[in-house]
Amino acid sequence: MLGNPGKRVTKNNDIVELFAAAYQATTSLEKAQSGLRKTGIFLYNDDVFFSDEDFLRYAVTEREQH
């Protein structure tokens, strides 16, 4: 709006172009990761479990049933 005073924003391409410019100017991978961490959602980390012993507590369902 500052670059084109008095010009109307139309539904066609104007909204998409304006949104794309604002989105690209404000988003980053760091902000996305931080937002996920704040909600308790963490990205997959292959280094969390180091050995088979780390999985032992989850082996309860694999025991023989009597």
ZIWOMO-V548978 format. One record per residue. N is the residue number from 1. PSI is psi in whole degrees, -180 to 180 (999 if undefined). OMEGA is omega in radians with two decimals (999 if undefined). BURIAL is 1 if it has 16 or more other C-alpha atoms within 10 Angstrom, else 0. Layout:
n=N psi=PSI omega=OMEGA burial=BURIAL
n=N psi=PSI omega=OMEGA burial=BURIAL
//
This chain:
n=1 psi=-33 omega=3.13 burial=0
n=2 psi=-33 omega=-3.12 burial=0
n=3 psi=-21 omega=-3.12 burial=0
n=4 psi=69 omega=-3.09 burial=0
n=5 psi=136 omega=3.11 burial=0
n=6 psi=-11 omega=-3.14 burial=0
n=7 psi=135 omega=-3.13 burial=0
n=8 psi=147 omega=3.05 burial=0
n=9 psi=126 omega=-3.13 burial=0
n=10 psi=164 omega=-3.14 burial=0
n=11 psi=-29 omega=-2.99 burial=0
n=12 psi=-102 omega=-3.07 burial=0
n=13 psi=-17 omega=-3.06 burial=0
n=14 psi=-46 omega=-3.09 burial=0
n=15 psi=-43 omega=3.14 burial=0
n=16 psi=-45 omega=3.14 burial=0
n=17 psi=-43 omega=3.13 burial=0
n=18 psi=-44 omega=3.13 burial=0
n=19 psi=-46 omega=-3.11 burial=0
n=20 psi=-44 omega=-3.14 burial=0
n=21 psi=-44 omega=-3.14 burial=0
n=22 psi=-42 omega=-3.13 burial=0
n=23 psi=-47 omega=-3.12 burial=0
n=24 psi=-30 omega=-3.13 burial=0
n=25 psi=-21 omega=-3.02 burial=0
n=26 psi=-12 omega=-3.07 burial=0
n=27 psi=154 omega=3.06 burial=0
n=28 psi=160 omega=3.10 burial=0
n=29 psi=-39 omega=-3.13 burial=0
n=30 psi=-41 omega=3.13 burial=0
n=31 psi=-39 omega=3.12 burial=0
n=32 psi=-45 omega=3.13 burial=0
n=33 psi=-41 omega=3.13 burial=0
n=34 psi=-42 omega=3.11 burial=0
n=35 psi=-41 omega=3.10 burial=0
n=36 psi=-42 omega=3.14 burial=0
n=37 psi=-40 omega=-3.13 burial=0
n=38 psi=-29 omega=3.14 burial=0
n=39 psi=-2 omega=3.14 burial=0
n=40 psi=10 omega=3.10 burial=0
n=41 psi=122 omega=-3.11 burial=0
n=42 psi=144 omega=3.09 burial=0
n=43 psi=154 omega=-3.14 burial=0
n=44 psi=131 omega=3.12 burial=0
n=45 psi=110 omega=-3.10 burial=0
n=46 psi=-17 omega=-3.08 burial=0
n=47 psi=4 omega=-3.10 burial=0
n=48 psi=-44 omega=3.13 burial=0
n=49 psi=128 omega=-3.05 burial=0
n=50 psi=-28 omega=-3.09 burial=0
n=51 psi=174 omega=3.10 burial=0
n=52 psi=-29 omega=3.13 burial=0
n=53 psi=-29 omega=3.12 burial=0
n=54 psi=-21 omega=-3.11 burial=0
n=55 psi=-5 omega=-3.03 burial=0
n=56 psi=-40 omega=-3.11 burial=0
n=57 psi=-19 omega=3.13 burial=0
n=58 psi=1 omega=-3.11 burial=0
n=59 psi=2 omega=-3.11 burial=0
n=60 psi=-39 omega=-3.10 burial=0
n=61 psi=-11 omega=-3.13 burial=0
n=62 psi=2 omega=3.13 burial=0
n=63 psi=154 omega=3.10 burial=0
n=64 psi=140 omega=3.09 burial=0
n=65 psi=134 omega=3.14 burial=0
n=66 psi=999 omega=999 burial=0
//
